[in-house]
Amino acid sequence: MPESNRLLDPVLKWYADNARDLPWRTPDASPWSILVSEIMLQQTPVIRVLPVWTEWMERWPTPAALAKEPPGEAVRHWGRLGYPRRALNLHACARAITDEHGGEVPSDHATLLTLPGVGEYTAAAVASFAFKGRHAVLDTNVRRVLARAVGGEEYPPKATTPAERRLAAALLPDVEEAPVWAVAVMELGALVCTARTPRCADCPVSDLCSWRLAGKPPYEGPARRGQTYAGTDRQCRGRLLAVLRQAHGAVPKEALDVVWDDAPQRERALDGLVSDGLAEVLDDGTYRLPA
């Protein structure tokens, strides 16, 4: 019997009973609101995204509304979500959607891939969740569930492989159930089949899980290191960017110097913000968010 037939019904039933009530999952959620949520949720948990997403959608309910603003406003209202280049990508998306697609998020998967900052996962997710398309949606949570339930491995490979794509495509149900299957497996990975402490007793496919049935063999691949933050260039960039976000105008260099003691690291981080388009240096030596 195909794996999809074995896993599909229990996963969909579990999702119907356990899905979180999230605003971008409501029947009236716009494609734009779903695109915004997917970009914000990259490497960021739901609890941190919810308040920023809510403020963002109130301020910019359409791509055209955001496209009218300078990119620095997107960076400002990104807040502390991290990886702020995503804010620039969303702003660039808004302008591309407004200028090239009549203000409407495109429904075609291939066209979605042409938008700034939209990769394989995001295009599949938006095409599935906003337009009910039939696509393999492979985020970290989905890959982990499939690695365990089907592959018998504790963790998936570091980068998505062709074998994972083939498996995900083979497991896709028909077009009516495919979008629900995609979000249900994602939710299962987020809430039950978690990376560090999977709750196998609560899993709807525990009796079918190849990894559990094999005795939960430990991961044997390269060491999986957690991300460090304290003292890194990333933390330094965050401190500098926080000063620029809080200011509504140009900031003197002295106001940036005081937030980080290591001068070489501070200058490297500041140069990085400028080269990434997250900050601008003016002729008088002051700095601001991009205009």
FENRAWO-V374702 format. One record per residue. N is the residue number from 1. SS is DSSP state (h for helix, s for strand, l for the rest). Layout:
N&SS, N&SS
//
This chain:
1&l, 2&l, 3&h, 4&h, 5&h, 6&h, 7&h, 8&h, 9&h, 10&h, 11&h, 12&h, 13&h, 14&h, 15&h, 16&h, 17&h, 18&h, 19&l, 20&l, 21&l, 22&l, 23&h, 24&h, 25&h, 26&l, 27&l, 28&l, 29&l, 30&l, 31&h, 32&h, 33&h, 34&h, 35&h, 36&h, 37&h, 38&h, 39&h, 40&h, 41&l, 42&l, 43&l, 44&l, 45&l, 46&h, 47&h, 48&h, 49&h, 50&h, 51&h, 52&h, 53&h, 54&h, 55&h, 56&h, 57&h, 58&h, 59&h, 60&l, 61&l, 62&l, 63&h, 64&h, 65&h, 66&h, 67&h, 68&l, 69&l, 70&l, 71&h, 72&h, 73&h, 74&h, 75&h, 76&h, 77&h, 78&h, 79&l, 80&l, 81&l, 82&l, 83&l, 84&l, 85&h, 86&h, 87&h, 88&h, 89&h, 90&h, 91&h, 92&h, 93&h, 94&h, 95&h, 96&h, 97&h, 98&h, 99&h, 100&h, 101&l, 102&l, 103&l, 104&l, 105&l, 106&l, 107&l, 108&l, 109&h, 110&h, 111&h, 112&h, 113&l, 114&l, 115&l, 116&l, 117&l, 118&l, 119&l, 120&h, 121&h, 122&h, 123&h, 124&h, 125&h, 126&h, 127&h, 128&h, 129&h, 130&l, 131&l, 132&l, 133&l, 134&l, 135&l, 136&l, 137&l, 138&l, 139&l, 140&h, 141&h, 142&h, 143&h, 144&h, 145&h, 146&h, 147&h, 148&h, 149&h, 150&l, 151&l, 152&l, 153&l, 154&l, 155&l, 156&l, 157&l, 158&l, 159&l, 160&l, 161&l, 162&h, 163&h, 164&h, 165&h, 166&h, 167&h, 168&h, 169&h, 170&h, 171&h, 172&l, 173&l, 174&l, 175&h, 176&h, 177&h, 178&h, 179&h, 180&h, 181&h, 182&h, 183&h, 184&h, 185&h, 186&h, 187&h, 188&h, 189&h, 190&h, 191&h, 192&l, 193&l, 194&l, 195&l, 196&l, 197&l, 198&l, 199&l, 200&h, 201&h, 202&h, 203&l, 204&l, 205&l, 206&h, 207&h, 208&h, 209&l, 210&h, 211&h, 212&h, 213&h, 214&l, 215&l, 216&l, 217&l, 218&l, 219&l, 220&l, 221&l, 222&l, 223&l, 224&l, 225&l, 226&l, 227&l, 228&l, 229&l, 230&l, 231&l, 232&l, 233&h, 234&h, 235&h, 236&h, 237&h, 238&h, 239&h, 240&h, 241&h, 242&h, 243&h, 244&h, 245&h, 246&h, 247&l, 248&l, 249&l, 250&l, 251&s, 252&l, 253&h, 254&h, 255&h, 256&h, 257&h, 258&l, 259&l, 260&l, 261&l, 262&l, 263&h, 264&h, 265&h, 266&h, 267&h, 268&h, 269&h, 270&h, 271&h, 272&h, 273&h, 274&h, 275&h, 276&l, 277&l, 278&l, 279&l, 280&s, 281&s, 282&l, 283&l, 284&l, 285&l, 286&l, 287&s, 288&s, 289&l, 290&l, 291&l
//
